[in-house]
Amino acid sequence: MSRWKMFQEGVIEELPLQLGVFPFGIIYGILAMESGLTFLQSFLLSSIIFGGASQIIFVQLISTSTPFGIIISSVAAINSRHFLYGISIREYVKHLSVTWRLLLAYLLTDEAYAVSIRKFNNDPNNEFLHYHLLGTGLTLFIIWQISTLTGIILGHELPQFLELQFIIPLTFIAIIIPMINSISFICAALSSATTALIFKTLDLNLWILASASIGLIVGVTVSRFDKK
Amino acid sequence: MTTWFTIFLCGILTFLTRFIPLSGLMPNELPLSLKKSLKYIPVVILTPIIINSLSIYEGTELYLLENNKLYAGLIAILVSTIFKNVLATISIGMLSYVLMSNIF
Protein backbone atom coordinates (compact mmCIF):
# COMPACT_ATOMS: atom_id res chain seq x y z
CA MET A 1 0.00 0.00 0.00
CA SER A 2 1.42 3.38 -1.00
CA ARG A 3 1.86 6.42 1.23
CA TRP A 4 -1.02 8.24 -0.39
CA LYS A 5 -3.38 5.23 -0.07
CA MET A 6 -2.47 4.88 3.60
CA PHE A 7 -3.13 8.59 4.18
CA GLN A 8 -6.49 8.32 2.41
CA GLU A 9 -7.46 5.32 4.49
CA GLY A 10 -6.77 7.31 7.66
CA VAL A 11 -8.91 10.22 6.42
CA ILE A 12 -11.82 7.97 5.43
CA GLU A 13 -11.80 5.98 8.67
CA GLU A 14 -11.69 9.17 10.75
CA LEU A 15 -14.66 10.84 9.05
CA PRO A 16 -17.56 9.00 10.83
CA LEU A 17 -16.24 10.14 14.24
CA GLN A 18 -16.67 13.74 13.18
CA LEU A 19 -20.42 13.38 13.82
CA GLY A 20 -19.59 13.57 17.51
CA VAL A 21 -16.64 15.94 17.16
CA PHE A 22 -18.47 18.68 15.27
CA PRO A 23 -21.17 19.43 17.90
CA PHE A 24 -18.53 19.21 20.63
CA GLY A 25 -16.44 21.81 18.79
CA ILE A 26 -19.43 24.12 18.43
CA ILE A 27 -20.15 23.82 22.15
CA TYR A 28 -16.55 24.66 22.97
CA GLY A 29 -16.72 27.76 20.75
CA ILE A 30 -19.90 29.01 22.41
CA LEU A 31 -18.57 28.40 25.93
CA ALA A 32 -15.22 30.02 25.13
CA MET A 33 -16.93 33.24 24.10
CA GLU A 34 -19.20 33.13 27.17
CA SER A 35 -16.20 32.61 29.46
CA GLY A 36 -14.81 36.04 28.69
CA LEU A 37 -11.95 35.01 26.40
CA THR A 38 -11.45 37.21 23.35
CA PHE A 39 -12.28 36.00 19.82
CA LEU A 40 -8.60 35.44 19.08
CA GLN A 41 -7.92 33.60 22.35
CA SER A 42 -10.97 31.36 21.87
CA PHE A 43 -9.94 30.49 18.32
CA LEU A 44 -6.22 30.00 18.88
CA LEU A 45 -6.83 27.78 21.92
CA SER A 46 -8.02 25.15 19.41
CA SER A 47 -4.60 25.01 17.76
CA ILE A 48 -2.41 25.83 20.78
CA ILE A 49 -3.95 23.22 23.10
CA PHE A 50 -5.85 21.18 20.46
CA GLY A 51 -7.71 18.89 22.86
CA GLY A 52 -11.48 18.94 23.42
CA ALA A 53 -11.76 18.06 27.12
CA SER A 54 -8.76 20.24 28.05
CA GLN A 55 -10.14 23.24 26.20
CA ILE A 56 -13.57 22.91 27.82
CA ILE A 57 -12.03 22.57 31.28
CA PHE A 58 -9.86 25.59 30.51
CA VAL A 59 -12.78 27.83 29.59
CA GLN A 60 -14.94 26.57 32.42
CA LEU A 61 -12.27 27.29 35.01
CA ILE A 62 -11.38 30.64 33.50
CA SER A 63 -15.04 31.70 33.56
CA THR A 64 -15.16 31.08 37.31
CA SER A 65 -11.94 33.07 37.89
CA THR A 66 -9.99 30.03 39.07
CA PRO A 67 -6.32 30.78 39.91
CA PHE A 68 -4.05 30.13 36.92
CA GLY A 69 -1.95 27.54 38.74
CA ILE A 70 -5.02 25.38 39.26
CA ILE A 71 -6.11 25.78 35.63
CA ILE A 72 -2.68 24.71 34.40
CA SER A 73 -2.44 21.69 36.71
CA SER A 74 -5.98 20.58 35.87
CA VAL A 75 -5.30 20.76 32.13
CA ALA A 76 -1.99 18.94 32.58
CA ALA A 77 -3.66 16.21 34.65
CA ILE A 78 -6.47 15.63 32.19
CA ASN A 79 -3.92 15.40 29.38
CA SER A 80 -1.83 12.79 31.11
CA ARG A 81 -3.79 10.05 29.33
CA HIS A 82 -1.94 11.04 26.15
CA PHE A 83 1.12 9.55 27.78
CA LEU A 84 -0.49 6.14 27.47
CA TYR A 85 -1.34 6.73 23.80
CA GLY A 86 2.24 7.77 23.11
CA ILE A 87 3.61 4.71 24.87
CA SER A 88 1.42 2.35 22.87
CA ILE A 89 2.43 3.79 19.47
CA ARG A 90 6.09 4.56 20.08
CA GLU A 91 7.29 1.20 18.76
CA TYR A 92 5.71 2.02 15.39
CA VAL A 93 7.22 5.48 15.04
CA LYS A 94 10.64 5.19 16.65
CA HIS A 95 12.44 4.91 13.29
CA LEU A 96 10.95 8.21 12.04
CA SER A 97 12.73 11.57 11.94
CA VAL A 98 12.25 14.06 14.79
CA THR A 99 10.13 16.28 12.52
CA TRP A 100 7.74 13.41 11.86
CA ARG A 101 7.53 12.53 15.53
CA LEU A 102 6.89 16.17 16.49
CA LEU A 103 4.10 16.35 13.93
CA LEU A 104 2.50 13.05 14.97
CA ALA A 105 2.73 13.99 18.66
CA TYR A 106 0.89 17.24 17.97
CA LEU A 107 -1.88 15.33 16.15
CA LEU A 108 -2.16 12.56 18.76
CA THR A 109 -5.69 13.18 20.07
CA ASP A 110 -8.26 10.73 21.47
CA GLU A 111 -10.15 10.32 18.22
CA ALA A 112 -7.11 10.02 15.93
CA TYR A 113 -5.44 7.54 18.27
CA ALA A 114 -8.60 5.43 18.62
CA VAL A 115 -8.80 4.92 14.84
CA SER A 116 -5.10 4.60 14.00
CA ILE A 117 -4.16 2.21 16.80
CA ARG A 118 -6.48 -0.38 15.22
CA LYS A 119 -4.59 -0.07 11.95
CA PHE A 120 -1.22 -0.21 13.75
CA ASN A 121 -2.20 -3.40 15.57
CA ASN A 122 -3.72 -5.10 12.52
CA ASP A 123 -0.93 -4.29 10.09
CA PRO A 124 2.17 -3.82 12.29
CA ASN A 125 4.78 -4.41 9.57
CA ASN A 126 3.53 -1.83 7.11
CA GLU A 127 6.25 0.78 6.51
CA PHE A 128 3.82 3.67 5.95
CA LEU A 129 1.74 3.42 9.13
CA HIS A 130 2.64 6.99 10.06
CA TYR A 131 0.73 8.24 7.01
CA HIS A 132 -2.40 6.64 8.49
CA LEU A 133 -2.02 8.63 11.71
CA LEU A 134 -1.27 11.74 9.65
CA GLY A 135 -4.58 11.17 7.83
CA THR A 136 -6.67 10.65 10.97
CA GLY A 137 -4.92 13.47 12.85
CA LEU A 138 -5.14 16.07 10.07
CA THR A 139 -8.81 15.26 9.43
CA LEU A 140 -9.60 15.80 13.08
CA PHE A 141 -7.52 18.97 13.21
CA ILE A 142 -9.32 20.56 10.25
CA ILE A 143 -12.83 19.59 11.46
CA TRP A 144 -11.99 20.78 14.99
CA GLN A 145 -10.86 24.21 13.73
CA ILE A 146 -13.99 24.61 11.57
CA SER A 147 -16.41 23.45 14.28
CA THR A 148 -14.91 25.56 17.08
CA LEU A 149 -14.85 28.62 14.81
CA THR A 150 -18.53 27.96 13.98
CA GLY A 151 -19.32 27.93 17.71
CA ILE A 152 -17.33 31.10 18.34
CA ILE A 153 -19.18 32.98 15.57
CA LEU A 154 -22.58 31.41 16.28
CA GLY A 155 -22.36 31.91 20.05
CA HIS A 156 -23.80 35.42 20.05
CA GLU A 157 -26.80 34.41 17.94
CA LEU A 158 -28.15 31.81 20.36
CA PRO A 159 -30.82 32.74 22.91
CA GLN A 160 -29.68 32.89 26.55
CA PHE A 161 -32.43 30.59 27.89
CA LEU A 162 -30.79 27.56 26.28
CA GLU A 163 -28.30 27.49 29.20
CA LEU A 164 -25.65 25.83 27.09
CA GLN A 165 -23.26 25.73 30.04
CA PHE A 166 -25.19 22.67 31.13
CA ILE A 167 -23.76 20.76 28.16
CA ILE A 168 -20.36 20.66 29.92
CA PRO A 169 -21.31 18.26 32.73
CA LEU A 170 -23.39 16.23 30.26
CA THR A 171 -20.43 15.87 27.90
CA PHE A 172 -18.16 14.83 30.75
CA ILE A 173 -20.75 12.31 31.98
CA ALA A 174 -20.83 10.84 28.46
CA ILE A 175 -17.02 10.57 28.50
CA ILE A 176 -16.47 8.99 31.92
CA ILE A 177 -19.45 6.67 32.44
CA PRO A 178 -18.27 4.16 29.81
CA MET A 179 -14.85 4.12 31.55
CA ILE A 180 -16.36 3.13 34.89
CA ASN A 181 -16.31 -0.62 34.45
CA SER A 182 -15.04 -1.99 37.77
CA ILE A 183 -15.39 -1.57 41.52
CA SER A 184 -12.18 0.47 41.69
CA PHE A 185 -13.45 2.99 39.14
CA ILE A 186 -16.75 3.31 41.01
CA CYS A 187 -14.86 3.94 44.28
CA ALA A 188 -12.53 6.44 42.58
CA ALA A 189 -15.49 8.37 41.14
CA LEU A 190 -17.51 8.34 44.38
CA SER A 191 -14.62 9.39 46.59
CA SER A 192 -13.57 12.23 44.29
CA ALA A 193 -17.21 13.38 44.12
CA THR A 194 -17.58 13.36 47.92
CA THR A 195 -14.30 15.20 48.41
CA ALA A 196 -15.36 17.84 45.89
CA LEU A 197 -18.64 18.42 47.77
CA ILE A 198 -16.87 18.74 51.12
CA PHE A 199 -14.14 21.04 49.81
CA LYS A 200 -16.61 23.26 47.99
CA THR A 201 -18.73 23.54 51.13
CA LEU A 202 -15.59 24.60 53.02
CA ASP A 203 -14.95 27.13 50.24
CA LEU A 204 -11.50 25.75 49.53
CA ASN A 205 -10.03 26.60 46.18
CA LEU A 206 -8.05 23.42 45.81
CA TRP A 207 -11.16 21.31 45.40
CA ILE A 208 -10.32 19.86 41.95
CA LEU A 209 -6.80 18.78 42.81
CA ALA A 210 -7.73 17.51 46.27
CA SER A 211 -10.67 15.51 44.89
CA ALA A 212 -8.57 14.11 42.06
CA SER A 213 -5.77 13.04 44.41
CA ILE A 214 -8.11 11.32 46.84
CA GLY A 215 -10.02 9.65 43.99
CA LEU A 216 -6.75 8.42 42.52
CA ILE A 217 -5.48 6.99 45.83
CA VAL A 218 -8.81 5.24 46.48
CA GLY A 219 -8.99 3.89 42.91
CA VAL A 220 -5.49 2.46 42.90
CA THR A 221 -5.89 1.03 46.43
CA VAL A 222 -9.17 -0.68 45.60
CA SER A 223 -7.91 -1.92 42.21
CA ARG A 224 -6.30 -4.95 43.84
CA PHE A 225 -9.82 -6.21 44.59
CA ASP A 226 -11.02 -5.87 40.98
CA LYS A 227 -11.93 -9.07 39.21
CA LYS A 228 -9.09 -9.96 36.90
CA MET B 1 -1.46 38.95 29.38
CA THR B 2 -1.76 36.37 32.14
CA THR B 3 -4.49 34.66 30.13
CA TRP B 4 -2.21 34.36 27.09
CA PHE B 5 0.57 33.06 29.30
CA THR B 6 -1.77 30.41 30.76
CA ILE B 7 -2.95 29.44 27.26
CA PHE B 8 0.61 28.97 26.00
CA LEU B 9 1.72 27.10 29.10
CA CYS B 10 -1.26 24.73 28.81
CA GLY B 11 -0.44 24.28 25.11
CA ILE B 12 3.19 23.40 25.85
CA LEU B 13 2.20 20.97 28.61
CA THR B 14 -0.37 19.30 26.37
CA PHE B 15 2.18 18.92 23.59
CA LEU B 16 4.79 17.52 25.98
CA THR B 17 2.44 14.82 27.29
CA ARG B 18 2.02 13.72 23.66
CA PHE B 19 5.64 14.08 22.59
CA ILE B 20 7.67 12.76 25.54
CA PRO B 21 6.74 9.08 24.93
CA LEU B 22 7.72 9.47 21.24
CA SER B 23 10.91 11.39 21.97
CA GLY B 24 13.03 8.35 22.71
CA LEU B 25 14.03 9.85 26.08
CA MET B 26 11.81 7.62 28.18
CA PRO B 27 12.70 4.21 29.60
CA ASN B 28 11.28 1.31 27.62
CA GLU B 29 9.08 -0.02 30.39
CA LEU B 30 7.10 2.24 32.70
CA PRO B 31 6.46 1.20 36.29
CA LEU B 32 3.19 -0.72 36.48
CA SER B 33 1.91 1.53 39.27
CA LEU B 34 2.26 4.61 37.05
CA LYS B 35 0.45 2.93 34.16
CA LYS B 36 -2.30 1.89 36.55
CA SER B 37 -2.70 5.38 38.01
CA LEU B 38 -2.95 7.07 34.61
CA LYS B 39 -6.09 5.04 33.81
CA TYR B 40 -7.98 6.71 36.67
CA ILE B 41 -7.03 10.30 35.82
CA PRO B 42 -9.95 11.20 33.49
CA VAL B 43 -12.50 9.85 35.98
CA VAL B 44 -11.05 11.53 39.08
CA ILE B 45 -10.59 14.91 37.37
CA LEU B 46 -13.89 15.03 35.49
CA THR B 47 -16.11 13.73 38.33
CA PRO B 48 -15.44 16.74 40.64
CA ILE B 49 -16.07 19.08 37.70
CA ILE B 50 -19.37 17.31 36.97
CA ILE B 51 -20.38 17.47 40.63
CA ASN B 52 -19.53 21.15 40.78
CA SER B 53 -21.59 21.91 37.67
CA LEU B 54 -24.59 19.95 38.97
CA SER B 55 -24.60 21.47 42.46
CA ILE B 56 -26.12 24.74 43.52
CA TYR B 57 -24.25 26.66 46.17
CA GLU B 58 -25.42 29.76 47.95
CA GLY B 59 -22.24 30.88 49.60
CA THR B 60 -21.00 27.64 51.07
CA GLU B 61 -24.53 26.21 51.55
CA LEU B 62 -25.24 23.25 49.31
CA TYR B 63 -28.68 22.71 47.80
CA LEU B 64 -29.49 19.22 46.59
CA LEU B 65 -33.30 19.28 46.55
CA GLU B 66 -35.22 21.28 43.96
CA ASN B 67 -32.16 21.21 41.77
CA ASN B 68 -33.15 20.41 38.18
CA LYS B 69 -29.53 20.20 37.07
CA LEU B 70 -28.88 17.41 39.53
CA TYR B 71 -31.93 15.42 38.42
CA ALA B 72 -31.12 15.92 34.72
CA GLY B 73 -27.53 14.88 35.46
CA LEU B 74 -28.75 11.67 37.11
CA ILE B 75 -30.91 10.93 34.04
CA ALA B 76 -27.86 11.51 31.82
CA ILE B 77 -25.79 9.11 33.95
CA LEU B 78 -28.52 6.48 33.55
CA VAL B 79 -28.73 7.02 29.76
CA SER B 80 -24.95 6.82 29.44
CA THR B 81 -24.81 3.61 31.52
CA ILE B 82 -27.43 1.95 29.33
CA PHE B 83 -26.56 3.22 25.84
CA LYS B 84 -22.90 4.31 26.18
CA ASN B 85 -23.63 6.87 23.49
CA VAL B 86 -22.32 10.44 23.67
CA LEU B 87 -25.00 12.13 21.58
CA ALA B 88 -27.88 10.29 23.34
CA THR B 89 -26.51 11.22 26.76
CA ILE B 90 -26.11 14.91 25.92
CA SER B 91 -29.42 15.30 24.10
CA ILE B 92 -31.60 13.39 26.61
CA GLY B 93 -29.86 15.12 29.54
CA MET B 94 -30.38 18.56 27.99
CA LEU B 95 -33.99 17.78 27.03
CA SER B 96 -34.87 16.63 30.54
CA TYR B 97 -33.28 19.75 32.02
CA VAL B 98 -35.18 22.09 29.70
CA LEU B 99 -38.47 20.21 30.35
CA MET B 100 -38.00 20.22 34.15
CA SER B 101 -37.03 23.90 34.21
CA ASN B 102 -40.16 24.84 32.27
CA ILE B 103 -42.63 22.56 34.05
CA PHE B 104 -41.61 22.89 37.70
HADDOCK unambig.tbl for C-alpha pairs under 7 A between the chains (distance, minus, plus):
assign (segid A and resid 20 and name CA) (segid B and resid 87 and name CA) 6.92 0.50 0.50
assign (segid A and resid 45 and name CA) (segid B and resid 7 and name CA) 6.80 0.50 0.50
assign (segid A and resid 48 and name CA) (segid B and resid 8 and name CA) 6.79 0.50 0.50
assign (segid A and resid 48 and name CA) (segid B and resid 11 and name CA) 5.00 0.50 0.50
assign (segid A and resid 49 and name CA) (segid B and resid 10 and name CA) 6.49 0.50 0.50
assign (segid A and resid 49 and name CA) (segid B and resid 11 and name CA) 4.18 0.50 0.50
assign (segid A and resid 49 and name CA) (segid B and resid 14 and name CA) 6.23 0.50 0.50
assign (segid A and resid 68 and name CA) (segid B and resid 6 and name CA) 6.57 0.50 0.50
assign (segid A and resid 72 and name CA) (segid B and resid 6 and name CA) 6.83 0.50 0.50
assign (segid A and resid 72 and name CA) (segid B and resid 10 and name CA) 5.77 0.50 0.50
assign (segid A and resid 75 and name CA) (segid B and resid 10 and name CA) 6.57 0.50 0.50
assign (segid A and resid 76 and name CA) (segid B and resid 10 and name CA) 6.95 0.50 0.50
assign (segid A and resid 76 and name CA) (segid B and resid 13 and name CA) 6.12 0.50 0.50
assign (segid A and resid 76 and name CA) (segid B and resid 14 and name CA) 6.43 0.50 0.50
assign (segid A and resid 77 and name CA) (segid B and resid 41 and name CA) 6.91 0.50 0.50
assign (segid A and resid 78 and name CA) (segid B and resid 41 and name CA) 6.47 0.50 0.50
assign (segid A and resid 78 and name CA) (segid B and resid 42 and name CA) 5.78 0.50 0.50
assign (segid A and resid 78 and name CA) (segid B and resid 45 and name CA) 6.66 0.50 0.50
assign (segid A and resid 79 and name CA) (segid B and resid 14 and name CA) 6.07 0.50 0.50
assign (segid A and resid 79 and name CA) (segid B and resid 17 and name CA) 6.73 0.50 0.50
assign (segid A and resid 80 and name CA) (segid B and resid 17 and name CA) 6.08 0.50 0.50
assign (segid A and resid 80 and name CA) (segid B and resid 38 and name CA) 6.79 0.50 0.50
assign (segid A and resid 81 and name CA) (segid B and resid 38 and name CA) 6.12 0.50 0.50
assign (segid A and resid 82 and name CA) (segid B and resid 17 and name CA) 5.90 0.50 0.50
assign (segid A and resid 82 and name CA) (segid B and resid 18 and name CA) 5.39 0.50 0.50
assign (segid A and resid 83 and name CA) (segid B and resid 17 and name CA) 5.45 0.50 0.50
assign (segid A and resid 83 and name CA) (segid B and resid 18 and name CA) 5.93 0.50 0.50
assign (segid A and resid 83 and name CA) (segid B and resid 21 and name CA) 6.31 0.50 0.50
assign (segid A and resid 86 and name CA) (segid B and resid 18 and name CA) 5.98 0.50 0.50
assign (segid A and resid 86 and name CA) (segid B and resid 21 and name CA) 5.03 0.50 0.50
assign (segid A and resid 86 and name CA) (segid B and resid 22 and name CA) 6.04 0.50 0.50
assign (segid A and resid 87 and name CA) (segid B and resid 21 and name CA) 5.38 0.50 0.50
assign (segid A and resid 90 and name CA) (segid B and resid 21 and name CA) 6.66 0.50 0.50
assign (segid A and resid 90 and name CA) (segid B and resid 22 and name CA) 5.29 0.50 0.50
assign (segid A and resid 94 and name CA) (segid B and resid 22 and name CA) 6.92 0.50 0.50
assign (segid A and resid 101 and name CA) (segid B and resid 22 and name CA) 6.48 0.50 0.50
assign (segid A and resid 102 and name CA) (segid B and resid 19 and name CA) 6.56 0.50 0.50
assign (segid A and resid 105 and name CA) (segid B and resid 15 and name CA) 7.00 0.50 0.50
assign (segid A and resid 105 and name CA) (segid B and resid 18 and name CA) 5.06 0.50 0.50
assign (segid A and resid 105 and name CA) (segid B and resid 19 and name CA) 4.89 0.50 0.50
assign (segid A and resid 106 and name CA) (segid B and resid 15 and name CA) 6.01 0.50 0.50
assign (segid A and resid 106 and name CA) (segid B and resid 18 and name CA) 6.79 0.50 0.50
assign (segid A and resid 108 and name CA) (segid B and resid 18 and name CA) 6.55 0.50 0.50
assign (segid A and resid 167 and name CA) (segid B and resid 90 and name CA) 6.69 0.50 0.50
assign (segid A and resid 167 and name CA) (segid B and resid 94 and name CA) 6.98 0.50 0.50
assign (segid A and resid 169 and name CA) (segid B and resid 50 and name CA) 4.75 0.50 0.50
assign (segid A and resid 169 and name CA) (segid B and resid 53 and name CA) 6.15 0.50 0.50
assign (segid A and resid 170 and name CA) (segid B and resid 73 and name CA) 6.78 0.50 0.50
assign (segid A and resid 170 and name CA) (segid B and resid 76 and name CA) 6.68 0.50 0.50
assign (segid A and resid 170 and name CA) (segid B and resid 89 and name CA) 6.86 0.50 0.50
assign (segid A and resid 170 and name CA) (segid B and resid 90 and name CA) 5.29 0.50 0.50
assign (segid A and resid 170 and name CA) (segid B and resid 93 and name CA) 6.60 0.50 0.50
assign (segid A and resid 171 and name CA) (segid B and resid 90 and name CA) 6.09 0.50 0.50
assign (segid A and resid 172 and name CA) (segid B and resid 46 and name CA) 6.39 0.50 0.50
assign (segid A and resid 172 and name CA) (segid B and resid 50 and name CA) 6.80 0.50 0.50
assign (segid A and resid 173 and name CA) (segid B and resid 77 and name CA) 6.29 0.50 0.50
assign (segid A and resid 174 and name CA) (segid B and resid 80 and name CA) 5.84 0.50 0.50
assign (segid A and resid 174 and name CA) (segid B and resid 85 and name CA) 6.96 0.50 0.50
assign (segid A and resid 174 and name CA) (segid B and resid 86 and name CA) 5.03 0.50 0.50
assign (segid A and resid 174 and name CA) (segid B and resid 89 and name CA) 5.95 0.50 0.50
assign (segid A and resid 176 and name CA) (segid B and resid 43 and name CA) 5.74 0.50 0.50
assign (segid A and resid 177 and name CA) (segid B and resid 77 and name CA) 6.95 0.50 0.50
assign (segid A and resid 177 and name CA) (segid B and resid 80 and name CA) 6.26 0.50 0.50
assign (segid A and resid 177 and name CA) (segid B and resid 81 and name CA) 6.24 0.50 0.50
assign (segid A and resid 178 and name CA) (segid B and resid 81 and name CA) 6.78 0.50 0.50
assign (segid A and resid 178 and name CA) (segid B and resid 84 and name CA) 5.88 0.50 0.50
assign (segid A and resid 188 and name CA) (segid B and resid 44 and name CA) 6.36 0.50 0.50
assign (segid A and resid 189 and name CA) (segid B and resid 43 and name CA) 6.14 0.50 0.50
assign (segid A and resid 189 and name CA) (segid B and resid 44 and name CA) 5.83 0.50 0.50
assign (segid A and resid 189 and name CA) (segid B and resid 47 and name CA) 6.08 0.50 0.50
assign (segid A and resid 192 and name CA) (segid B and resid 44 and name CA) 5.83 0.50 0.50
assign (segid A and resid 192 and name CA) (segid B and resid 47 and name CA) 6.64 0.50 0.50
assign (segid A and resid 192 and name CA) (segid B and resid 48 and name CA) 6.10 0.50 0.50
assign (segid A and resid 193 and name CA) (segid B and resid 47 and name CA) 5.90 0.50 0.50
assign (segid A and resid 193 and name CA) (segid B and resid 48 and name CA) 5.15 0.50 0.50
assign (segid A and resid 193 and name CA) (segid B and resid 51 and name CA) 6.24 0.50 0.50
assign (segid A and resid 196 and name CA) (segid B and resid 48 and name CA) 5.36 0.50 0.50
assign (segid A and resid 200 and name CA) (segid B and resid 60 and name CA) 6.93 0.50 0.50
assign (segid A and resid 201 and name CA) (segid B and resid 60 and name CA) 4.69 0.50 0.50
assign (segid A and resid 201 and name CA) (segid B and resid 61 and name CA) 6.40 0.50 0.50
assign (segid A and resid 201 and name CA) (segid B and resid 62 and name CA) 6.77 0.50 0.50
assign (segid A and resid 202 and name CA) (segid B and resid 60 and name CA) 6.50 0.50 0.50
assign (segid A and resid 203 and name CA) (segid B and resid 60 and name CA) 6.13 0.50 0.50
assign (segid A and resid 208 and name CA) (segid B and resid 45 and name CA) 6.76 0.50 0.50
assign (segid A and resid 208 and name CA) (segid B and resid 48 and name CA) 6.14 0.50 0.50
assign (segid A and resid 211 and name CA) (segid B and resid 48 and name CA) 6.51 0.50 0.50
assign (segid A and resid 212 and name CA) (segid B and resid 44 and name CA) 4.65 0.50 0.50
assign (segid A and resid 212 and name CA) (segid B and resid 45 and name CA) 5.17 0.50 0.50
assign (segid A and resid 215 and name CA) (segid B and resid 44 and name CA) 5.36 0.50 0.50
assign (segid A and resid 216 and name CA) (segid B and resid 37 and name CA) 6.78 0.50 0.50
assign (segid A and resid 216 and name CA) (segid B and resid 40 and name CA) 6.22 0.50 0.50
assign (segid A and resid 216 and name CA) (segid B and resid 41 and name CA) 6.97 0.50 0.50
assign (segid A and resid 216 and name CA) (segid B and resid 44 and name CA) 6.33 0.50 0.50
assign (segid A and resid 219 and name CA) (segid B and resid 40 and name CA) 6.93 0.50 0.50
assign (segid A and resid 220 and name CA) (segid B and resid 37 and name CA) 6.34 0.50 0.50
